[in-house]
């Protein structure tokens, strides 16, 4: 499942949420620290693992 990185606009803390794509479509993300709904998704790192060796 993908992980999504967020930052809270109220308390300025960063956190990650792991959820499926279906949950992401309908999710209302809240800050785990202050329970605020004013969160902004931030760019996250991405890597892929393949079976091919180059």
C-alpha positions in Angstrom: 0.0 0.0 0.0 1.2 3.5 -0.7 2.3 5.9 2.0 1.3 9.6 1.7 3.2 12.4 3.4 1.4 15.3 5.0 2.1 18.4 7.0 -0.3 20.1 9.4 -0.9 23.8 8.8 -1.8 24.4 12.4 0.9 22.6 14.4 3.5 22.4 11.5 4.2 18.7 12.2 4.9 16.2 9.4 3.3 12.7 9.3 2.7 9.9 6.9 -0.5 7.9 6.3 -0.5 4.4 4.7 -3.7 3.7 2.8 -5.0 2.1 -0.3 -5.8 4.1 -3.4 -9.6 3.6 -2.8 -9.2 5.0 0.7 -7.1 7.9 -0.6 -9.9 8.9 -3.0 -12.4 9.4 -0.2 -10.2 10.0 2.8 -10.5 13.0 5.1 -7.0 13.1 6.7 -6.6 14.6 10.1 -3.4 15.5 12.0 -2.6 12.8 14.6 -1.0 15.4 17.0 -3.6 18.1 17.1 -6.6 16.5 15.3 -6.8 19.4 12.8 -8.2 18.9 9.4 -6.0 21.6 7.9 -3.4 19.3 6.4 -1.5 19.6 3.1 0.0 16.8 1.2 3.7 17.2 0.5 5.8 15.5 -2.2 7.1 12.2 -1.1 10.0 10.0 -2.3 9.2 7.1 -4.6 11.2 4.1 -5.5 10.4 1.0 -7.5 11.8 -2.5 -7.2 12.0 -4.6 -10.3 13.2 -8.1 -10.9 15.4 -7.1 -13.8 19.1 -6.5 -13.3 20.7 -4.0 -15.5 
